[in-house]
């Protein structure tokens, strides 16, 4: 009985920080903004590639994350600045020219799914940092399990995007895409700010 309670406690202690860091619910409207021009099939393709990227990146960091950082001389703050810069450029493009990507039809769904959905939106600096910290404190298998469960929840949230499109209609999605592009820009500035403050602090 005590073993079961310990496992449940460890799961809670690993699941909750990752759930907060991933914040998949907040990524749903951003996903809508990025894929407002797509039909259900293409949107599902973007979601699939995004989650595959998130799984691969997260598992790599769980296993060899610290070694990679040390070998390349990269810090989490570098990720904050780089990821924030990518998101800001995409958001600014949506606000100025009305689309986040040029040549939408020619751009493959896996490219959009990998960046920015898979990273840095789903598995970004906050999730990577959390994974590295948790692996130091808990069993690696428990951390991996909690990570996978969080990604399954993210998939459930993203799967509702198609239903939202049907409810809102094309006009509603277009209006929301502008609002959430501004929100994405604010998130990007926050990421860059935290990274720069860590550098100078």
Secondary structure by P-SEA (a helix, b strand, c coil): caaaaaaaaaaaaaaaaaaaaaccccaaaaaaaacccccaaaaaaaaaaaaaaaaaaaaaaaccaaaaaaaacccaaaaaaaaaaaaaaaaaaaaaccccccccccccaaaaaaccccccccccaaaaaaaaaaaacccaaaaaaaaaaaaaaaaaaaaaaaaaaaaacaaaaaaaaaaaaaaaaaaaaaaaaaaaaaaac
